[in-house]
Amino acid sequence: MTVLSDSFQRPINYLRISVTDRCNLRCIYCMPPEGVHLIPRGEILSYEEIYLVAQAAAELGINKLRLTGGEPLVRDSLPDLIQMLAKIENVDDISLTTNGVLLSKYAATLKKAGLKRVNISLDSLQPDRFQQITRRDRLKEVLSGIEAAKEAGLNPVKINMVVMRGINDDEILQFASKTIAEGWHVRFIEFMPVGNVAGAKEEWFMPISEIKSRIELLGRLEPYPLDGNGPAKYFRLPKAKGTIGFIGPVSEHICFKCNRLRLTAEGKLRPCLLSDREIDLREQLRRRDSTEEIKSLIKQAVASKPGGHKLKSGVRPTKRIMAQIGG
């Protein structure tokens, strides 16, 4: 298999694929309460079109795929897409990021189709606060989804918590304690200013250094080697069965090891999460251009990847909110 690298000699082997912009939650940092203007269904890539992009990417050296949304499980027949992607030569890892609401219904079927792992977004363990953050009363379903994913063998099941000062930061220790008693794999993620979501506030931001210092009230964090496709740094608390990961896109320099591209639901290839630059693949797909044309556009996206974001300079993406990118 060839090795795909950008102009900064970073190997690019990971494609995040948004399969829909629809979502069954309305998280305060991700969507306005009324939702977003939805992409007409005819403009969203079909599963066959997604397959063609993934196949072209795999021929260039991308061997890891992650399905995202919106909420990917609200799209009909998602296991069918996973089954298609699992047949692509050289693809050795297919994972899913979900809010977990529908996971108990689909976990076993997803595993059977070829899904390897899941990441579940969960920002509070308190029912009232969960409803405040997501604007929906669905915590019980999410917790059931976590257990169903474990039972189905979608391991390691990783829990992603976006930490927001004054909103849920008082639950940091509770989430960290879950790694000791219950073997959870929890990743603490800095709040990121992506898009213009009404109500999202700069003061919610809390750096990884502060999150880490709070967790160390439970014990010393020991570095833990854990294979992953992303920027997380992993640790373990004493006697913990699970792990703790930290993702600090704002306060820590993680761009130097970025290995990914992002495909939006309507077929825009995005070289960087924190940049508005996009390359349109849908037009070529619907003109039934050759795979070589698609590969050429993928190479163009890789070549245009920036060295890093410019959040500290006040430059941030504004054309899409997080729900329209897939994280």
BELRA-V50637 format. One record per helix or strand. SS is the DSSP state (H for helix, E for strand). FROM is the first residue (numbers start at 0). LEN is the number of residues. If there is no record, write none. Layout:
# BELRA-V50637
ss,from,len
SS,FROM,LEN
SS,FROM,LEN
This chain:
# BELRA-V50637
ss,from,len
E,4,1
E,10,1
E,13,5
H,40,3
H,46,14
E,63,5
H,71,3
H,77,8
E,92,6
H,102,11
E,116,5
H,126,8
H,138,14
E,157,6
H,168,13
E,184,6
H,201,3
H,207,11
E,221,2
E,232,4
E,243,4
H,254,3
E,259,4
E,267,3
E,278,2
H,281,5
H,290,13
H,310,3
H,321,3
